[in-house]
């Protein structure tokens, strides 16, 4: 008996290994299989199409350019962005320009680099407006500083200056200049930290202030400082003008064009995702969907001990040596595609306001762009939801212990193989329908992209040209039928019929599952299915229920994705029909859009990416969380009630300003600037400061100062490396052409364009690349200045001449000094680490998730009760909730990529003491991202992404055969009673009232976790986490209550003191009170599984299960970070007693560990 069991185990493992290692698209005999005739797979007669010729292999240059990402927009931006600094230095060769700017000519090229002419038009214009505004304010403030310092000199000077000699040093003048400089740098960097979109204008302001203040000790008259400020202002304005002319006149790129290209990339990603998901699901026809990769196992088992981490790495190495199944490789590709889709969706959300504000010669209006984004979001969400089935199968395998080894019990292995066999058969039944649907969605996206001019129309083939010339060939093509292709009129009806075909065949797939489970005889209708309502909740019923829910979840999302594509196609057809796409027109932004833009720049609400036009920002958004998160109530002061108290609040605002984090950053910047600037204001060193050009070290501090130490360490190394590269490039530029000026400009332009490639392709290197470009312009510009105006005039400002081979190393040393000082003041006196920002951003993310879930919950309640109104009508509760959901979704899409940026930068921070728990933080980020995806699916399922959806259930049945028999059934037929849309809507309304405590507990847990991460305080003990399948349990209890209420529903309905919940139950009871002789049909009866209400309930249940599961993991990970409040009294075996916390005694820790394990086991059912 034992021998036979072992042989049976070996046979099962051999079968599993054989199925796992088979290539995709092959049966067990190794032959390749294909689906049925889907769209584009054959003609109407079923003949296989002729094989398409293989495209020629691209050449070496083409492959190299594709690998480097050198597409047409990138090359255009590189060539365009290299022009402004070259033009700025070239015009200095004019005698009039050289005479006007004297020794400040190099500033024209520097400012043209900082103007970022490669930005899209909308972002560039916004940056230009603020640059000019801050430059004007800086010029006025500089005049005030120089005048005040000069007055201090006049009133304290005892001996007059000798004409023609260097001005004598005056301590009062230097002190006034130093104080003004410190205050200005403090204020402008505080503004810079608070409003990210003012980063570049603040740098421009700092450059002007630094130069003017450090020149102050040498100024002895009003005419002198007026001349200096006029030259500085004119040079910087000319740099802005050159950048503006380049951006707006030479190959202008509008923000709408950039946004449209992002939409095109998203459409391509959606097409690729549909094909990848189809390949993955088809691979599950043979392979083991419960095979969990090694990296997935490691990500879901996070431990505190180093031993467990070592074991995990060893398991990784062992499993990597084994051959992975095809489905695992395809799953990894899908996950990578989904990650890229999320990033692209966040970029589209960020750039939409700029596209709407742009003055464009285009076809679509601003409101059309918003509608198109919403429609595409309605496709992204279900397609992303289909990809979550990978995670669902992996969780099932872990929960049931199906990660098999050589010690796996035979019963467990048999259970896994049986479940795998059923899913293989279901996926075979799903093969052809989803293949046809995926092909239809691909063609639908292609059709919409072509009509909206996002995707170019394909070139006509040779057959098409021949048919246009020969009508006989065209007639032959018409005889084959199905001539409507993407881009043709009437395609929407073809797509609609294909989606309806998938909807009709869904019942067939469910019938196949019922046959595999033994619930339905061969060729029997669904009304003869065994009455199984999963009410016993034993292990077998739980598995069957999970299978049914997952199958309905998958089918519903497939159908929803098809419906989303259909809506985009209908939108594109409507724009063609009304003449919108017929011609271009001049589109101006409405005054409302401009007013919102002006308000948003200086508003805390969404102050991060949406209005950020700064290339120095690397994706770390600053998002407003709401008053309850950032602005806490003051426990020491009540709200003001009179004018005196309000005046006192204004005074308290000043202290809040100086104690804010932004003010602390500004103070650090001011201290760093004066660390070098003090040399210019001391009598013994002010001449040395001018001779060695140390003002550029101060400017480097203005450019390179960051708020966190991780960015500072990374930036310090990158800026040193960028300056070193700039030194090498300038020497090559100067000497390779034997100091010939035309050749110098050619190579300067070439190296500027090459530098822009790294600026466009590597966002983390943007500050270093900009510094590299500025250093090239500085060195080359100074040497060209000497050649133009002569050495004597160049040294008139007190700066001695250096040849380029000496000047370049000096520039490197100055930049290194500036970067070192900036790094020192970033970590002194106490560093603000990226790890701290990561923890705070995680807290903010969890808070937003709690808010998001709350809004979704209220939206669902208002929809089921009918109190929300039409979400397309402004002012209705449904419209307000929809706007709030979209706003929260946008904030989360901004914040989640920011977490990855901080997680990457924290690697550069040295760990002093214990190591940083990177694995725990990665686990929290992963689970928070997944919860966001599942909540978005919940929002979509209740109509959050469907403009036309007005009810919870949009059809009454999904099974074509059952729908046909419904016409012959009587109203008293129990199959349809209690399963129609009204019944499900009323039942779910009562259900939501029953599970309100569960929903509130989810919000409470997320809020507690957010507060624990924000403050670092421990979690409360015995934190209750919602159980999964709560919807199912409550719906079963509702059915039992419905049966008990059926007899006395009439008498109860006459009473006036019944609750809202009882009223719904009475209404449900009255719909079937005339069926006393018929057996009652439970809402969760398997015979109702073809109802749309059942399917959407399954989607809600699966999403809730996934949210609860990840919520449990979040609690465990956050508990390991912050601990749990526990003052239990433990008695040790020795008889001693001690009061302890959760981390002080092993006994308490073991108790807590057992409790957490018990909670986890209770959650997975």
Buried (B, 14 or more C-beta within 10 A) or exposed (E): EEEEEEEEBEEBBEBBBEBBEBEBBBEEEEEEEBBEBBBBBBEEEEEEEEEEEEEEEEEEEEEEBEEEEBEEBBEBBBBBBBBBBBBBBBBBBEEEBBEBBBBBBBBBBBBBBBBBBBBBBBBBBBBBEBBBBBBEBBBEBBBEBBBBBBBBBEEEBEEEBEEEEEBBBBBBBBBBBBBBBBBBBBBBBBBBBBBBBBBBBBBBBBBBBBBBBBBBBBBBEEEBBBEBBEBBBBBBBBBBBBBBBBBBEEEEBBBBBBBBBBBBBBBBBBBBBBBBBBBBBBBBBBBBBBBBBBBBBBBBBBEEEEEBBEBBEEBBEEBEEEEBBBBBBBBBBBBEBBEBBBBBBBBBBBBBBBBBBBBBEBBBBBEBBBBBBBBBBBBBBBBBBBBBBBBBBBBBBBBBEBBBEEEBEEEEBEBBBEBBEBBBBBBBBBBBBBBBBBBBBBBBBBBBBBBBBBBEEEEEEEEBEBBEEEEEBBEEBEEEEEEBBBBEEEBBEBBBEBBEBBBBBBBBBBBBBBBBBEBBEEEEBBBEBEEBBBBEBEEEBBBBBBBBBBBBBBBBBBBBBBBBBBBBBBBBBEBBEEEBBEEEEEBEBBEEBEEBBEEBBEEBEBBBBBBBBBBBBBBBBBBBBBEEBEEEEEEEEEEEEEEEEEEEEEEEEEEEEEEBEBBBBBBBBBBBBBBBBBBBBBEEBBBEBBBBBBBBBBBBBBBBBBBBBBBBBBBBBBBBBBBBBBBEBBBEBBEEBEEEBEBBBBBBBBBBBEBBBBBBEEBBBBBBBBBBBBBBBBBBBBBBBBBBBEEEBBBEBEBEBBEBEEBBBBBBEBBBBBBBBBBBBBBEEEBBBBBBBBBEBBBBBBBBBBBBBBBBBBBBBBBBBEEBBEBEEEEBBBBBBBEBBBBBBBBBBBBBBBBBBBBBBBEBBEEEEEEBBBBBBBBBBBBBBBBBBBBBBBBBBBBBBBBEBBEBBBEBBBBBBBBEBBEEEEEEBBBBBBBBBBBBBBBBBBBBBBBEEBBEBBBBBBBBBBBBBBEEEBBEEEBEBBBBBBBBBBBBEBBEBBEEBBEEBEEBBEEEEBEEBBBBBBBBBBBBEEBEEEEBBBBBBBBBBBBBBBBBBBBBBBBBBBBBBBBBBBBBBBBBBBBBEBEBEBEEEEEEEEEBBBEEBEBBBEBBEEEBEEBBEEBBB
